[in-house]
Amino acid sequence: MNNAANTVSEFSTIMIVEDDKVLSSLLKSYLENSAHVVHQVFRGDHAARSQIKIQPDLVILDVGLPGKDGYKVCHELRATYSGPILFLTSNNSEAEHLAAFNVGGDAYLVKPASPQLISANIDALLRRTKDRKQGSSRQKLTVGEISVTPSEQKCEVNGDEISLSVFEFELLSLLMFNAGKVLTRDDIYKLLLGREYDGSERSVDVRLSRLRDKLINQGVAQTEIKTIWGKGYLLSAND
C-alpha cells in the first residue's frame, strides 16, 4: 500500500461525493490506509452542507449525482470552500473537462482510475496548496468580535464560547466565510437546506433573527448581520 500521502499532509481530511457506494467505500478504505481521514457523501444536494460541517482539505467529486449534478455542487462549494476539488467521473469529453474547470475544479480524472493514480493526484493537489495557509479551511475564522472554528463546531465572542444550534452555527459560518458579500435567501436555502427558496418561507429569517439576538446578548457590538432588503443578508464588521 502506498503511504506517500504521509509526506504531504498527514491526516488530511477528504470528502468523497460519490453515489456509487461500492466505489466510494473502496476509495475510502484505500485513502484511510494512506493516513487520510475520509468522509462520504452520496447525494449532490447534501454536499455543500456537509462541507461546512466537515471542513475537508480536499474534495473528490463525481458529476452524475442524485439531487444535484457535480458541476452545480462545485459552484456552490466555491461560496465557502477554497481547497482543491478533484473531479472523478466517467465522462471523458473535452466539453466535460472544460465545464469542470470553469466551475472551479482543480483536476479531472476519468473512471476507472486506479487508487494509486487518484492518490497521486491528491498528493499533488495538497502539495500545490501547501504554500497557502495550510489547513486554513479548518482553522479559526474571525470577523470582528466573532470567531468560529468549524472543525470543532465552536463559536466564540471576544474569547468566550457561545452556544449555538447546528443550523445557527452553519448559518453564521456561511456568513463569515462571505463577510462583506450579500448572500441571498436562495443562496442560504441551497447551501444549508439543499433546496430552492420558494419565495415565501420564513424559517431561515426566524432562525437568523434568533442568531442575531444571541450575538447581541453576548456583547457583539461591532459586527452586524444586516438585512439587505430585496436581496438577502450581509455580515460586516465596523471599525
C-alpha positions as CSV (number, residue, x, y, z in Angstrom):
1,M,0.0,0.0,0.0
2,N,1.3,3.4,-1.0
3,N,1.7,5.7,2.0
4,A,3.2,8.7,0.1
5,A,0.4,10.8,1.4
6,N,2.1,10.9,4.8
7,T,4.9,13.1,3.4
8,V,2.4,15.7,2.1
9,S,-0.2,16.2,4.8
10,E,-0.6,13.6,7.5
11,F,-4.2,13.0,8.4
12,S,-5.6,15.3,5.7
13,T,-9.4,15.3,5.7
14,I,-11.0,14.2,2.4
15,M,-14.7,14.4,1.5
16,I,-15.8,11.9,-1.3
17,V,-19.0,13.0,-3.0
18,E,-19.9,9.8,-5.0
19,D,-23.3,7.9,-5.2
20,D,-21.6,4.6,-6.1
21,K,-21.3,3.3,-2.6
22,V,-19.1,0.4,-3.5
23,L,-16.6,2.7,-5.3
24,S,-16.8,5.2,-2.6
25,S,-16.1,2.7,0.1
26,L,-13.2,1.1,-1.8
27,L,-11.6,4.5,-2.2
28,K,-12.3,5.4,1.4
29,S,-10.5,2.3,2.6
30,Y,-7.5,2.9,0.4
31,L,-7.2,6.6,1.4
32,E,-7.6,5.7,5.1
33,N,-4.7,3.3,4.8
34,S,-2.7,6.3,3.5
35,A,-3.3,8.3,6.7
36,H,-6.3,10.3,5.5
37,V,-9.5,10.9,7.3
38,V,-12.3,10.3,4.9
39,H,-16.0,11.3,4.9
40,Q,-18.5,10.0,2.4
41,V,-21.4,12.0,0.9
42,F,-23.8,10.1,-1.5
43,R,-26.0,13.0,-2.8
44,G,-25.2,16.2,-4.6
45,D,-27.7,18.2,-2.7
46,H,-26.1,17.2,0.6
47,A,-22.5,18.2,-0.4
48,A,-22.5,21.9,0.5
49,R,-23.9,21.5,3.9
50,S,-21.6,18.5,4.6
51,Q,-18.5,20.6,3.5
52,I,-19.4,23.3,6.1
53,K,-19.6,20.6,8.8
54,I,-16.5,18.6,7.7
55,Q,-14.2,21.3,6.5
56,P,-12.2,19.0,4.3
57,D,-8.7,19.6,3.0
58,L,-9.7,18.2,-0.4
59,V,-13.0,17.2,-2.1
60,I,-13.4,14.3,-4.6
61,L,-16.5,15.0,-6.7
62,D,-18.5,12.9,-9.1
63,V,-20.6,14.6,-11.8
64,G,-23.6,12.2,-12.1
65,L,-25.1,12.6,-8.7
66,P,-28.6,12.3,-7.4
67,G,-30.2,15.6,-6.2
68,K,-27.7,17.9,-7.9
69,D,-25.0,17.3,-10.5
70,G,-21.3,17.8,-9.7
71,Y,-21.0,21.0,-11.7
72,K,-23.7,22.7,-9.6
73,V,-22.2,21.2,-6.5
74,C,-18.7,22.6,-7.3
75,H,-20.2,26.0,-8.0
76,E,-22.0,26.0,-4.6
77,L,-18.9,24.7,-2.8
78,R,-16.8,27.6,-4.0
79,A,-19.0,30.0,-2.0
80,T,-17.4,28.7,1.2
81,Y,-14.5,26.5,0.2
82,S,-11.1,27.4,-1.3
83,G,-9.4,23.9,-1.1
84,P,-8.8,21.6,-4.0
85,I,-11.6,19.8,-5.8
86,L,-10.8,16.7,-7.8
87,F,-13.5,15.6,-10.3
88,L,-13.7,11.9,-10.7
89,T,-16.2,10.9,-13.3
90,S,-16.9,8.5,-16.3
91,N,-17.2,11.2,-19.0
92,N,-14.0,11.8,-20.9
93,S,-15.2,14.5,-23.4
94,E,-13.3,17.8,-23.7
95,A,-16.5,19.7,-23.0
96,E,-17.0,18.0,-19.7
97,H,-13.3,18.7,-18.7
98,L,-13.8,22.4,-19.6
99,A,-17.1,22.6,-17.7
100,A,-15.4,21.1,-14.5
101,F,-12.6,23.7,-14.6
102,N,-15.0,26.6,-15.4
103,V,-17.0,25.9,-12.2
104,G,-13.9,25.8,-10.0
105,G,-12.5,22.3,-10.3
106,D,-8.7,21.8,-9.9
107,A,-8.2,18.4,-11.5
108,Y,-10.2,15.9,-13.6
109,L,-9.8,12.1,-13.6
110,V,-11.8,9.6,-15.7
111,K,-13.2,6.4,-14.3
112,P,-12.0,3.8,-14.0
113,A,-8.9,5.3,-12.3
114,S,-6.7,3.3,-10.1
115,P,-6.4,4.2,-6.4
116,Q,-2.7,4.8,-7.0
117,L,-3.4,7.4,-9.7
118,I,-6.1,9.1,-7.5
119,S,-3.8,9.1,-4.6
120,A,-1.0,10.7,-6.7
121,N,-3.4,13.4,-7.8
122,I,-4.4,14.1,-4.2
123,D,-0.8,14.4,-3.2
124,A,-0.1,16.8,-6.0
125,L,-3.1,18.9,-5.2
126,L,-2.2,19.0,-1.5
127,R,1.4,20.0,-2.3
128,R,0.1,22.7,-4.6
129,T,-1.9,24.3,-1.8
130,K,0.7,23.8,1.0
131,D,2.3,27.2,0.4
132,R,-1.1,28.8,1.2
133,K,-2.2,28.9,4.8
134,Q,-2.2,25.2,5.3
135,G,-5.4,23.9,6.7
136,S,-7.0,27.4,6.6
137,S,-10.4,25.9,6.0
138,R,-10.1,24.1,9.3
139,Q,-8.6,26.9,11.4
140,K,-10.3,29.6,13.4
141,L,-12.0,32.3,11.3
142,T,-12.5,35.7,12.9
143,V,-14.7,38.6,11.8
144,G,-14.9,41.5,14.3
145,E,-15.6,40.1,17.8
146,I,-16.8,36.7,16.5
147,S,-14.6,33.7,15.9
148,V,-15.7,30.2,14.6
149,T,-13.7,27.0,14.5
150,P,-15.7,24.8,12.0
151,S,-13.8,21.6,12.7
152,E,-14.8,21.9,16.4
153,Q,-18.2,23.4,15.8
154,K,-17.2,26.1,18.2
155,C,-18.1,29.8,18.2
156,E,-16.6,32.5,20.5
157,V,-17.4,36.1,21.1
158,N,-14.5,38.1,22.5
159,G,-12.9,34.8,23.5
160,D,-16.0,33.5,25.4
161,E,-17.7,30.4,23.9
162,I,-21.3,30.8,22.9
163,S,-23.9,28.1,22.5
164,L,-25.5,27.8,19.0
165,S,-27.7,25.3,17.4
166,V,-26.2,23.3,14.5
167,F,-28.1,25.4,11.9
168,E,-27.2,28.7,13.6
169,F,-23.5,27.7,13.6
170,E,-23.7,26.7,9.9
171,L,-25.5,29.9,9.0
172,L,-23.0,32.1,10.9
173,S,-20.1,30.2,9.4
174,L,-21.5,30.8,5.9
175,L,-22.0,34.5,6.6
176,M,-18.5,34.8,8.0
177,F,-16.9,33.0,5.0
178,N,-18.7,35.5,2.8
179,A,-18.2,38.6,5.1
180,G,-18.9,41.8,3.1
181,K,-20.8,39.9,0.5
182,V,-24.6,39.8,0.2
183,L,-26.0,36.2,0.5
184,T,-29.5,35.8,-1.0
185,R,-32.1,33.7,0.7
186,D,-31.8,31.4,-2.3
187,D,-28.1,31.0,-1.6
188,I,-28.7,30.1,2.0
189,Y,-31.5,27.7,1.2
190,K,-29.5,25.9,-1.4
191,L,-26.3,25.7,0.6
192,L,-27.7,24.9,4.0
193,L,-31.0,23.2,3.3
194,G,-30.4,21.7,-0.1
195,R,-33.4,23.2,-1.7
196,E,-34.5,26.3,-3.5
197,Y,-36.2,29.2,-1.7
198,D,-39.9,29.2,-2.6
199,G,-40.3,33.0,-2.1
200,S,-42.5,32.8,1.0
201,E,-41.0,30.5,3.6
202,R,-39.6,32.4,6.6
203,S,-37.9,29.6,8.6
204,V,-34.4,31.0,7.8
205,D,-35.4,34.5,8.7
206,V,-36.7,33.4,12.1
207,R,-33.5,31.4,12.9
208,L,-31.3,34.3,11.6
209,S,-33.2,36.6,14.0
210,R,-32.5,34.3,16.9
211,L,-28.9,34.1,15.9
212,R,-28.7,38.0,15.9
213,D,-30.3,38.1,19.3
214,K,-27.8,35.6,20.7
215,L,-24.8,37.5,19.4
216,I,-26.1,40.8,20.7
217,N,-26.9,39.3,24.1
218,Q,-23.3,38.0,24.2
219,G,-22.0,41.6,23.7
220,V,-21.4,41.8,19.9
221,A,-21.4,45.4,19.0
222,Q,-19.0,46.0,16.1
223,T,-20.1,43.1,13.9
224,E,-23.6,43.1,12.4
225,I,-25.8,40.8,10.3
226,K,-27.5,43.3,8.1
227,T,-30.7,42.7,6.2
228,I,-30.4,44.0,2.6
229,W,-34.0,44.5,1.7
230,G,-35.0,42.7,-1.5
231,K,-31.6,40.9,-1.7
232,G,-30.6,39.0,1.4
233,Y,-28.2,39.2,4.3
234,L,-24.7,40.6,4.8
235,L,-22.2,40.2,7.7
236,S,-20.0,43.3,8.3
237,A,-17.6,44.4,10.9
238,N,-17.4,48.1,11.7
239,D,-14.0,49.6,12.6
